[in-house]
Amino acid sequence: MKIVRAAPADADELKAICIAGTAYWGYPAEWMARWTERLRITPEYVERSVTYKAVDDGTIIAWYALVHGWRKSLLDHLWVTPPRIGTGVGRALFHHALDQARRAGSSYLELEADPHAVGFYEHMGARQVKTVMGAMHREIPVMVIDLEEAS
């Protein structure tokens, strides 16, 4: 597996990984349809954000996107294809994202976590700081990780 910068031409494949990753958690079809309709992973988004993909044997198996701000980076997306969940791909991408955020001069990384992924992010060293109301009227955990403390 190698981690490389994603290209705008990868947008459709990245979006498909998002959809498959969300469906993995068994969300109702109505939620999936509404969420998919609002998902905006476009060539312009990939070009504008700091987007990396994990590639294995020429196939994209996971990806993430960062948006850098003043002193913080936002982990806007991190998705792994369902067959690769639990194999270390997510961990490798997350550590890569932490390195990219540090290089951008960020002090901390912030993310909105799918409730099913909270345990993963806690294991990576993130802590929940609040919740926000998300789509389908559910609370979404907002998590942060201090980049000076994270390994």
N, C-alpha and C positions, 0 to 999 in steps of 0.2 A: 504494500500500500504506500502511496506517496500523496502528500498534501501539496497542492499547487493552486495558483490563482485561478478562479473561475473566469470564464469569458462570457460576454453578453449572449453569445449563441447558446450557452448552457441553460438559459432561463427556463425553458419548458421542462427540461429534465429535472432541474432543481425544484420547480413547482410540483412536479409529479412525486418527488421524494417527500415533500411537505405533506401532500395529500395522503400518501401511503402511510407515513409516520403517524399522522393523526388518526387515520382509520384503524391502525393497529390497536388503539386503546378502546375501541368498541363504542365510539360516540354514535348517537342516533343518526340515521340517514338524513333527517331534516337539518340537524346541526351541521353535518358534513356538507350538505348542499349550500347552506347559507355561508358557511365559512369559506368554502372553495370559491364561491361567487365573489367574495371580497378580497381574496388573496391576490396580492399584486407583486408577483415575482416576474418582472419584465426585463428585457435586455438593458433598459435604462437604469433600473434598480441595481442590477448586477454591476454595471459600469460605475454607478455613483457610490455604492457602498464598498467596503473592504470585504470581498467575498472569496472564500477559499473552498475547494472541493477535495475530498479524499477519493482517490482513484485506485482501483485494483483491477489488474488485467484489462485496462482500457475502459472500465465501467465506473461511473460515478456512484459511490456507495454512501456518501454522506457529504454534508456541506454546512458552512456557517457564514453569517454576515455580521460585520461590525459597522457601527456608525460612531465616529469619534466626535466628541464634544470637548468643552473646556474641562480639563482635569478628569473626565470620565469617558469611558467607551460604553456603548450600548450593544449588548449581544442581541441583535435583532432577530436572528434565526440560528438554530443549530438542529439539524435533522439527520437521522441515520435511517437507511433503508431497514425495514423490519427484520429481514434475515440476519442483519449485522448488529442488531441491538444486543447489548450484553457481551460483545466480543472485544471491547477495548477501543473501537473506532471513535466513539463519542468522547472518551477520555483523551485520546490523542488530539482530536480536533479542539477540545476545550483548552488543553494546555497550549496548543498552537495559537488559539485566540487570545489567551492571556499574554503570550509573548508579543503578539501584534499590538495589543492594547498598551503594554509597557513601552514598546518602541514608539508609539504615538504620543508618549508623555502622560498617559492617563494614570491617575492615582488609584482608581477603582473601576470595576466593571459592574454594570447593572444589567439586569434581565428580568423579563416577565416570564415566569415558568408555567408551562402546562402543569396542572396539579399532579399529573402522573409522573412528572420529571423532577419534582421537588427533591426526592431522595437522592437522585443522581447529583443534582447541583449541591446539595448539602455535603455529600461525600467528596465533592470537588473543593469544598471549603467555603461555599457561599452561605450566606445567612439571610433569612427572610426579614425584611424591614417594614413591609406594609402589604396591603392587598389593594387591588383596584377592581372595579367592576368591568368585566370583560363581556365579550359577545355571549349571547344566550343567557344573559343575566346570571353569570356565575363569577365568583370571586377568583381573581388571578393573583397568585403570590408574586410580589416584587422582591427580588433577591439582589444582594451585592456581594462582591468579593474584593477585599483590600489587596491591591496588587503588590504592595510591599511585603505583606504577610504570606501571600500565596506562593506555593512552591511550583 
